[in-house]
């Protein structure tokens, strides 16, 4: 008696195979071809040979394709995606910043393994230069730059290009794992203080200097207040110098008017404050009303006397 399991899957399909091989790595500038591939330097993806695509298509791997790169000589590792399969056999091309993280030189051996990473929910970056603070909207710039990346690894120093300038950022933290995928994810981004950044020092008041409340108003009388009216000297026609010496009235401390701050100031509103206040009207008495000046109310005199014949 024979039994056939027609609908049973093959034994090896339930266990995904793993892609693992070694390549000699070179920077993108060593890639032969007429086309400029500077776009590879702006992201976190590598270029692999066509044989890798043929081998990956035969394996039961998950998409998108993510890889773990390991330098066994220095025990450094990172994660990346793949951009194209156009490299020469036995060679892969990496961005320059990725080779620096792995401490790889041109032609060094790198181990490439296929991995599955969790989707990122949080990441924290530390700019490696205070120049990053000059960017008006750093989160928008970083979000646009991360579109060329497939994954992030804690401890890596990634490089982004903005306004023809390279900015380096260290990945300080990623959640929910130390290596995460950032393809089609909703990730919260946070920034740490840039490397070498110093808080602006606040000028502390010298305790020996008197405050505004402790200043004696009488001291303002000795200050140089500039122009004062009627303080000059005169000259006599007869040439004598008696009685022409200036004798200015001393300035009292109460005569000095200081500015009064506007405590009701609001941003975007300009208020013109007048220094003089309108004087209250005084009640005019009847006697004052009679003596009040009236225009064209005077009397004239004639040189010719009336009632006298010539």
C-alpha positions as CSV (number, residue, x, y, z in Angstrom):
1,X,0.0,0.0,0.0
2,X,1.4,3.3,-1.1
3,X,0.5,6.8,0.0
4,X,1.3,10.1,-1.8
5,X,1.4,13.5,-0.3
6,X,0.7,15.6,-3.3
7,X,0.1,18.9,-1.5
8,X,3.0,18.7,0.9
9,X,5.6,21.5,0.4
10,X,9.2,20.5,-0.2
11,X,11.3,20.0,2.9
12,X,13.7,22.9,2.3
13,X,11.1,25.6,1.5
14,X,10.0,26.1,5.1
15,X,13.6,27.1,6.1
16,X,14.8,30.1,4.2
17,X,18.3,29.8,2.8
18,X,21.0,32.4,3.6
19,X,23.1,34.2,1.1
20,X,26.7,34.5,2.3
21,X,29.8,35.2,0.2
22,X,33.0,37.3,0.1
23,X,33.8,40.1,-2.3
24,X,36.7,42.5,-2.8
25,X,35.3,46.0,-2.2
26,X,36.2,49.2,-3.9
27,X,34.8,52.7,-3.7
28,X,32.4,54.0,-6.3
29,X,35.1,56.2,-7.9
30,X,36.7,53.0,-9.1
31,X,33.6,51.9,-11.0
32,X,34.3,51.7,-14.7
33,X,31.8,53.2,-17.1
34,X,30.9,56.5,-18.8
35,X,28.0,57.3,-16.4
36,X,28.7,59.3,-13.3
37,X,27.6,57.2,-10.2
38,X,28.0,59.8,-7.6
39,X,24.5,59.0,-6.5
40,X,25.8,55.9,-4.8
41,X,27.9,58.1,-2.4
42,X,24.7,59.9,-1.3
43,X,23.1,56.8,0.1
44,X,23.5,53.5,2.0
45,X,23.3,51.0,-0.9
46,X,26.0,49.0,-2.7
47,X,26.5,47.6,-6.2
48,X,26.9,43.8,-6.5
49,X,27.8,41.5,-9.4
50,X,25.1,39.8,-11.6
51,X,26.0,36.4,-10.1
52,X,24.7,37.6,-6.7
53,X,21.3,38.3,-8.3
54,X,21.2,34.9,-9.8
55,X,22.0,33.2,-6.5
56,X,19.6,35.4,-4.5
57,X,16.7,34.6,-6.9
58,X,17.2,30.9,-6.2
59,X,17.0,31.4,-2.5
60,X,13.8,31.9,-0.4
61,X,14.7,35.4,0.9
62,X,12.5,38.2,2.0
63,X,12.3,41.5,0.2
64,X,13.6,44.2,0.2
65,X,17.1,42.7,0.1
66,X,19.1,43.8,3.1
67,X,22.7,42.7,3.8
68,X,25.1,42.6,6.6
69,X,28.7,43.7,5.8
70,X,31.5,42.4,8.0
71,X,35.2,43.1,8.0
72,X,36.6,40.1,9.8
73,X,40.1,41.7,10.2
74,X,38.8,44.6,12.2
75,X,35.6,43.0,13.6
76,X,33.6,45.9,12.2
77,X,30.1,45.5,10.8
78,X,27.3,47.5,9.2
79,X,24.1,47.0,7.2
80,X,23.1,48.1,3.7
81,X,20.8,47.6,0.8
82,X,21.6,46.9,-2.9
83,X,21.2,49.4,-5.7
84,X,22.2,47.5,-8.8
85,X,23.8,44.2,-9.9
86,X,26.3,45.6,-12.5
87,X,29.6,45.1,-10.8
88,X,32.4,42.8,-12.1
89,X,32.4,39.3,-10.8
90,X,34.0,39.0,-7.4
91,X,33.8,42.8,-6.7
92,X,31.3,45.0,-5.0
93,X,31.3,48.8,-4.8
94,X,30.6,50.6,-1.5
95,X,30.1,54.3,-0.6
96,X,33.3,55.9,0.8
97,X,31.7,56.6,4.2
98,X,30.8,52.9,4.5
99,X,34.3,51.8,3.8
100,X,35.5,54.2,6.5
101,X,33.1,52.6,9.0
102,X,34.4,49.2,8.2
103,X,38.0,50.3,8.2
104,X,38.4,48.8,4.7
105,X,40.9,49.8,2.0
106,X,40.6,49.5,-1.7
107,X,40.6,45.8,-2.6
108,X,39.9,44.6,0.9
109,X,37.7,41.6,1.6
110,X,34.2,42.0,3.0
111,X,31.7,39.4,4.0
112,X,28.2,39.9,2.6
113,X,25.3,38.1,4.2
114,X,21.6,38.5,3.7
115,X,19.6,39.5,6.8
116,X,16.1,40.3,7.9
117,X,15.8,43.6,9.9
118,X,12.9,45.0,12.0
119,X,11.2,48.2,10.9
120,X,12.5,51.3,12.6
121,X,10.4,53.3,15.0
122,X,13.0,55.7,16.5
123,X,16.5,57.0,15.7
124,X,18.8,59.5,17.2
125,X,21.6,61.3,15.4
126,X,24.6,63.4,16.5
127,X,26.1,65.8,13.9
128,X,29.8,65.6,13.8
129,X,30.2,69.3,13.2
130,X,28.5,72.5,14.6
131,X,28.0,73.6,10.9
132,X,25.0,71.3,10.8
133,X,23.1,73.9,12.9
134,X,23.3,76.4,10.0
135,X,20.7,74.4,8.2
136,X,17.3,76.0,8.5
137,X,15.3,72.8,8.7
138,X,17.6,69.9,9.6
139,X,14.8,67.3,10.0
140,X,13.5,67.9,6.5
141,X,17.0,67.7,5.1
142,X,17.7,64.4,6.9
143,X,14.4,63.0,5.8
144,X,15.1,63.7,2.2
145,X,18.6,62.2,2.5
146,X,17.4,59.0,4.2
147,X,15.4,58.1,1.1
148,X,18.6,56.8,-0.4
149,X,19.2,54.6,2.6
150,X,17.8,51.1,3.2
151,X,18.8,50.6,6.9
152,X,20.6,52.1,9.8
153,X,23.1,50.6,12.3
154,X,23.8,52.0,15.7
155,X,27.4,53.4,15.8
156,X,27.7,54.1,12.1
157,X,28.7,57.6,10.8
158,X,26.6,58.3,7.7
159,X,27.3,61.1,5.3
160,X,24.6,63.3,3.6
161,X,25.1,65.9,0.9
162,X,23.3,69.2,1.2
163,X,24.1,72.4,-0.8
164,X,27.3,70.9,-2.2
165,X,28.6,70.2,1.3
166,X,29.0,66.9,3.1
167,X,27.6,66.6,6.6
168,X,28.5,63.6,8.8
169,X,26.0,62.2,11.4
170,X,26.6,59.5,13.9
171,X,23.7,57.1,14.6
172,X,23.5,57.2,18.4
173,X,20.4,55.0,18.9
174,X,17.9,53.0,16.9
175,X,14.7,51.3,18.0
176,X,13.5,48.5,18.3
177,X,16.9,47.0,17.5
178,X,20.5,48.1,16.9
179,X,20.1,47.6,13.2
180,X,16.7,48.5,11.6
181,X,15.2,48.9,8.2
182,X,13.9,52.4,7.2
183,X,12.0,51.4,4.1
184,X,8.4,52.5,4.2
185,X,8.4,53.2,7.9
186,X,7.1,55.9,10.3
187,X,10.2,56.8,12.3
188,X,10.7,59.5,14.9
189,X,13.9,61.4,14.5
190,X,15.8,63.2,17.3
191,X,19.1,65.1,17.4
192,X,21.9,65.2,20.0
193,X,24.1,68.2,20.5
194,X,26.7,68.4,17.7
195,X,30.2,67.3,18.4
196,X,32.3,70.2,19.6
197,X,29.3,72.4,20.2
198,X,29.5,74.8,23.2
199,X,26.6,76.6,24.8
200,X,26.8,80.4,24.5
201,X,28.2,81.8,27.7
202,X,25.9,84.1,29.6
203,X,27.6,87.2,30.9
204,X,27.3,87.3,34.6
205,X,26.9,90.6,36.3
206,X,30.0,91.8,38.3
207,X,29.0,92.1,42.0
208,X,31.2,95.3,42.2
209,X,29.1,97.1,39.6
210,X,26.0,98.9,41.1
211,X,22.6,97.9,39.8
212,X,20.1,100.3,38.4
213,X,18.3,100.5,41.8
214,X,21.5,101.2,43.7
215,X,22.6,104.0,41.4
216,X,22.6,107.4,43.1
217,X,20.6,110.0,40.9
218,X,23.0,112.8,42.0
219,X,25.8,111.1,40.1
220,X,24.1,111.9,36.8
221,X,24.7,115.7,37.4
222,X,28.4,115.1,36.9
223,X,27.9,113.4,33.6
224,X,28.6,115.0,30.3
225,X,25.1,115.8,29.1
226,X,26.1,117.5,25.9
227,X,24.4,120.8,24.8
228,X,22.9,123.1,27.5
229,X,21.1,126.2,26.4
230,X,22.3,129.7,27.5
231,X,25.7,128.6,28.8
232,X,27.9,130.5,26.4
233,X,29.8,133.7,26.9
234,X,29.3,137.2,25.3
235,X,31.4,140.1,24.0
236,X,31.0,143.8,24.7
237,X,31.3,146.5,22.1
238,X,33.6,148.6,24.3
239,X,36.0,145.7,24.5
240,X,35.7,145.3,28.3
241,X,35.5,141.8,29.8
242,X,33.6,142.7,32.9
243,X,30.3,140.9,33.4
244,X,30.7,138.5,30.4
245,X,31.8,135.5,32.3
246,X,29.3,132.6,31.9
247,X,27.5,131.7,35.1
248,X,25.4,128.6,34.3
249,X,22.8,127.4,36.7
250,X,23.9,124.1,38.2
251,X,21.8,121.2,37.0
252,X,19.9,119.4,39.7
253,X,19.6,115.6,39.8
254,X,15.9,115.9,39.7
255,X,16.0,117.6,36.3
256,X,17.5,114.6,34.6
257,X,14.8,112.6,32.9
258,X,15.6,108.9,32.3
259,X,13.8,106.7,29.9
260,X,10.9,104.6,31.1
261,X,10.7,101.1,29.7
262,X,7.4,100.0,28.1
263,X,6.3,96.9,30.1
264,X,3.3,96.4,27.8
265,X,5.5,95.8,24.7
266,X,4.3,93.2,22.3
267,X,6.2,91.7,19.4
268,X,5.2,93.1,16.1
269,X,3.6,96.3,17.6
270,X,5.2,99.7,17.6
271,X,4.0,102.2,20.3
272,X,4.9,105.8,20.2
273,X,5.1,107.1,23.8
274,X,5.0,110.8,24.3
275,X,7.1,112.2,27.1
276,X,4.8,115.1,28.0
277,X,1.3,114.7,29.3
278,X,-1.5,117.1,28.5
279,X,-1.9,119.7,31.3
280,X,-5.4,119.8,33.0
281,X,-7.4,122.9,32.0
282,X,-7.6,125.6,34.7
283,X,-10.9,127.3,35.7
284,X,-10.8,130.9,34.5
285,X,-12.0,133.5,36.9
286,X,-14.2,136.4,35.9
287,X,-11.4,138.9,36.5
288,X,-9.1,136.9,34.4
289,X,-11.7,136.7,31.7
290,X,-11.9,140.5,31.6
291,X,-8.2,140.9,31.3
292,X,-7.9,138.3,28.6
293,X,-6.3,139.6,25.4
294,X,-8.7,140.3,22.6
295,X,-7.3,140.9,19.1
296,X,-7.9,144.3,17.4
297,X,-9.6,145.7,20.5
298,X,-7.1,148.6,21.1
299,X,-7.7,152.3,20.5
300,X,-5.9,154.6,18.1
301,X,-4.7,158.3,18.5
302,X,-4.9,161.0,15.9
303,X,-2.3,163.7,15.4
304,X,-5.0,166.2,14.4
305,X,-7.0,167.5,17.3
306,X,-10.7,167.8,16.8
307,X,-12.6,171.1,17.3
308,X,-9.7,173.4,16.3
309,X,-9.8,175.4,13.0
310,X,-6.6,176.0,11.2
